[in-house]
Each structure stands twice: as C-alpha cells, then as structure tokens.
Amino acid sequence: MKDIYKQYLKLNRNIFIAFAVDFVVSAIVAQMLIEQEHYLNSTITLLADHGTFLSILGFLLYLDNRNKYRLNSGTNWSLLKRDLVKIIASLGIAEIIYTVVRWGFQYYFLTVDYEPYLASITGQIIAVSIYMVIINFLVKITKWYKND
C-alpha cells in the first residue's frame, strides 16, 4: 500500500515540475504575443503550454518507469499496453478540462486588461488547481497504480 502512495507522490512531483517549467514558458510566449488579438494570444500560448508540459511530463514519467516493463526476455507488452490505456484515459480527460479552463480564463483576463504574462499565469494557476484534483481522482478511478 505504501508503494501506491509513493507512486502518487512521484506522479504529482512530475506534474508539478512540468507545470513549473511550463509557467515560465507560457508567460514568456503570452508576453511575446502582446500585439496579437486576445483569442490568438490565448490559443498560441495554450499550444506552447501543451507542448512544454506534455514533453516534460512524458520524459519524467519515462525516467520513473523505464525499468517497470522490462523482463529478462524483452518487454512486458501486456503490462505496457494496460498502463498506456490508463495513462491516456486519465491524462486525456484531465487535459481536455484543463484546456477549456486555461484558455477561457486567459482570454477573460486579457479582455479585462491584465498584462499578457499575468493573464497567462493567473489562468494557469486556476487551471492547474482544477487539473490536479481531476488527475488524482482519475488515477484512482482507473487504478493506474493497481497491480504493479
């Protein structure tokens, strides 16, 4: 049971690291697009956000799990396939909700004359808070760390 909690902590640590880097990248991109329409600023910033976050999170998840699927005779494909379905289901649903919340709040904050970097950071803080609740709920429901 303690191992499951360690896995949850690792996942949350990886998510926070990815979002920490992403906060900086998104704020810079938003500020660079200061002359763009609000909807373009929000959309392009969100694209940079997803590219940064998913790349870093994927790399960190790989580092934490690279030996999990290895057997003496090769790769445990059934375990890998099962876990990929759980990961895609959990992250996919959470990312859809994150995308809607993030874009909506950044757009709103831009329309009420926040500086672009501040609109990005504020929208992202709200979206990350919701994302963390949802992803942890979905990981529990999909039993991501069950039977490891």
C-alpha positions in Angstrom: 0.0 0.0 0.0 2.8 2.4 0.8 4.2 1.8 -2.7 1.0 3.1 -4.2 1.4 6.3 -2.2 5.0 6.7 -3.4 3.8 6.3 -7.0 1.1 9.0 -6.4 3.8 11.3 -5.0 6.1 10.7 -7.9 3.3 11.4 -10.4 2.3 14.6 -8.6 6.0 15.7 -8.3 6.4 15.1 -12.1 3.3 17.1 -12.8 4.5 20.0 -10.6 7.9 20.0 -12.2 6.4 20.0 -15.7 4.0 22.8 -14.8 6.7 24.9 -13.1 8.7 24.9 -16.4 5.5 25.5 -18.3 4.6 28.5 -16.2 7.7 30.3 -17.3 7.4 29.3 -21.0 3.7 30.2 -21.2 4.3 33.6 -19.6 7.1 34.4 -22.0 5.0 33.3 -25.0 2.0 35.3 -23.9 4.1 38.4 -23.4 5.8 38.0 -26.7 2.3 37.9 -28.3 1.2 41.2 -26.7 0.2 42.7 -30.0 -2.0 39.8 -31.1 -5.7 39.6 -30.6 -6.7 38.1 -27.3 -8.0 34.8 -28.8 -4.8 34.3 -30.8 -2.7 35.1 -27.7 -4.7 32.6 -25.7 -4.6 29.9 -28.4 -0.9 30.1 -29.2 0.1 30.3 -25.5 -2.0 27.2 -24.9 -0.3 25.4 -27.8 3.1 26.3 -26.3 1.8 25.2 -22.9 0.8 21.8 -24.1 4.0 21.2 -26.0 6.1 22.1 -23.0 4.0 20.3 -20.3 3.5 17.1 -22.2 7.1 16.8 -23.3 8.5 17.3 -19.8 5.8 15.1 -18.2 6.4 12.3 -20.7 10.1 12.4 -20.2 9.8 12.4 -16.4 7.3 9.5 -16.5 9.6 7.6 -18.7 12.5 8.1 -16.3 10.4 6.9 -13.4 9.1 3.8 -15.2 11.8 2.8 -17.7 12.6 -0.4 -15.9 9.0 -1.4 -15.0 8.2 -3.0 -18.3 11.5 -4.9 -18.8 11.7 -8.6 -18.5 14.7 -10.9 -18.9 13.4 -11.9 -22.3 12.3 -8.5 -23.5 9.4 -6.2 -22.9 6.2 -6.9 -20.9 3.9 -5.7 -23.7 0.7 -6.6 -21.9 1.6 -4.5 -18.8 2.8 -1.6 -21.0 -0.5 -1.7 -23.1 -2.6 -1.8 -19.9 -0.8 1.1 -18.4 -0.8 3.2 -21.6 -4.6 2.9 -21.8 -4.9 4.1 -18.1 -2.4 6.9 -18.7 -4.1 8.1 -21.9 -7.6 7.9 -20.3 -6.6 9.8 -17.2 -4.4 12.4 -18.9 -6.7 12.8 -21.8 -9.8 13.7 -19.8 -7.8 15.9 -17.4 -6.1 17.7 -20.4 -9.5 18.4 -22.1 -10.8 20.0 -18.9 -7.5 21.9 -18.4 -7.5 23.2 -22.0 -11.0 24.6 -21.7 -10.4 26.2 -18.3 -7.0 27.5 -19.2 -8.0 29.1 -22.5 -11.2 30.6 -21.1 -9.5 32.2 -18.1 -6.5 33.5 -20.0 -8.9 35.0 -22.6 -11.0 36.6 -19.9 -8.1 38.1 -18.1 -6.7 39.5 -21.4 -10.1 41.1 -22.1 -10.1 42.9 -18.7 -6.7 44.3 -19.5 -4.3 42.1 -17.5 -0.8 42.1 -18.8 -0.4 39.0 -21.0 2.1 37.3 -18.8 -0.1 37.9 -15.8 -3.2 36.6 -17.6 -1.3 33.5 -18.5 0.0 32.9 -15.0 -3.4 33.6 -13.3 -5.3 31.4 -15.8 -2.8 28.7 -15.5 -2.9 28.7 -11.6 -6.6 28.2 -11.7 -6.4 25.5 -14.4 -3.6 23.6 -12.7 -5.5 23.6 -9.4 -8.5 22.0 -11.1 -6.2 19.7 -13.2 -4.6 18.3 -10.0 -7.9 17.4 -8.4 -9.1 15.8 -11.6 -6.0 13.9 -12.5 -5.7 12.4 -9.0 -9.3 11.4 -9.0 -9.0 9.8 -12.4 -5.8 8.0 -11.5 -7.6 6.5 -8.5 -10.7 5.5 -10.6 -8.6 3.9 -13.4 -6.5 2.2 -10.8 -3.4 3.4 -12.6 -1.1 2.0 -9.8 -3.1 -1.1 -9.0 -1.4 -4.5 -9.5 2.1 -3.1 -10.1 
